Structures are given as C-alpha cells and as structure tokens.
Amino acid sequence: MTALAPQAEPILDVRHVVRTFGGLTAVNDVSFSIVEGEIFGLIGPNGAGKTTLFNLITGLTPVSSGTLVYRGETITGWRPHRIAARGIARTFQNIRLFGNLSALQNVMIAQHAQTGSGVFAGVLGLPRSRGEEQRTRERARELLDLVGLADRAHVKARNFAYGDQRRLEIARALALQPTILLLDEPGAGMNLNEKQRLSAFIRELREQFRLTIVLIEHNVPLVMGVCDRIAVLNFGQLIALGDPAHVKSDPAVIEAYLGDDT
C-alpha cells in the first residue's frame, strides 16, 4: 500500500481540538489532517476518545476549543444536518436505524435530506415531489444492491442480522452523497471472513464513490491492511500518526494498545 503524500491538499483539518465533560477531558488538544481520497484509521483503547472525536467532527457534540476545517471552510459549531448536507456522513458504534421501517425506506429517508422537496413532501406524496420520489426509490435500490441487501429491500430493519444492519447503515450514509464517510466500528459483530470482505468493500467504496474514508475499528489486522495512515488516541491524546508500519512499531502504541504480540 502506498501512503498518500502528506503535502497533498487536506480535505479535513482537526486543529487543537478539545472536548471536556465536567472534569473529564475526553479529547485533549488533538490535531491532524486527512488527505482527500485516503482511508484514515483511528484506533486506541476503549475510552480513548475515538467516538467522541467522530461526534465533534459531525457536530453531534460541540467542541470545547479548537477548530474543524472542511475543504478550507471552518465548520466548528455547525449543526449536524448542515455538516451532513455539506458532505460528511457517518455510521454509528450503536446502530441507529428505523427498526419499524423497511431497508428501502431507511435509505430513502436519508436521500430526502438531499432533495429539493425534503422529507415531509416525500412522505406525504405531494405532487412536486413525485418525480424525485421515483428517482429516490431507484437510487435506494441501487445502494441496497451495492451492499448486498437488494433482495430484502422490503424487510424491516429490526429483522436483519447484526452484520446486515451494519451494511444497511452504510447504504443509508452513502445516500447522503458524502465526500467523507466516517465508519464507527463497521466490523463489530463480524466473523473473520466477513471482516476480510469488509476490507475489500471499503476499498471498493473509495474507488466507486471517490470517497475519503475515516475508520474507527478495534480489529488491528483490518485497520493495518486497509488504511493509508493511522492516528492513535490514548486518554484523549494523539500518541502516534503515520502509515501502518510506522504506527505498528511505535513503542508508545505497543505499550498503550497493541501489546507485545504485534
């Protein structure tokens, strides 16, 4: 794997970002840049601040201090829907699907945020939205086919196995037409073969949709095999940043996370 040149134009800058919760500092002066088109990994022990950092980037949690810059524009303090509309989509560590809606409906709802008619016009079937509704339905089916769920488009999301719910959540995130896709533990609950297929799938997503992908994942072989660069957090602080070979051999990373058997 060839790491992207660090001097390339960044698509996302995280600059001295801090997030405190009372007396706890969950993210402590973290800075890094993500290059357009790369697969960027974020790893570290449980409680290291990885998901909190995702929440800061996507606006679900406000930063205490620091700056977030996306494509040269400061997005610090933006609401989540505005950040998503601008091109940053995510999945969640704890899956957040509409369990009583079908797979197709879950993906269509995400797309309505991108249409001129909006969610309510689509749901109510207003005349001005009917053309968009048909295109939205067709696109949703294409995305379900991409993740291997097209044959179960009308099955309720709550009836899917855990791994399939993960794939449905990725399809829903892709419906937002992002330029950056943040995946929070996409391999959770998957067996070895499923994780190997996931690695190939992540690469395919990057190529097909020209995405920049940011990945939180506890499975070390998956991260090392698919990521161009990796950032390591421990107790909210960035302790290492570089290509997989550099990170894997870093003494601080071995002590904090990887252990002696890497």
ABEGO torsion letter per residue (X at the ends): XBBBBAABBBABBBBGBBBBBEABBABBGBBBBBBBGBBBBBBEBBGAGAAAAAAAAAGABBBABEBBBBGGBBABGBBAAAAAAAGBBBBBABBBBBAABBAAAAAAAAAAAABAAEAAAAAAGBAAAAAAAAAAAAAAAAAAAAAGAAAAAABBAAABBAAAAAAAAAAAAAAAGBABBBBBGAABGBBAAAAAAAAAAAAAAAAAAGBBBBBBBABAAAAAAABABBBBBBGGBBABBEBAAAAAABAAAAAAAAEAAX
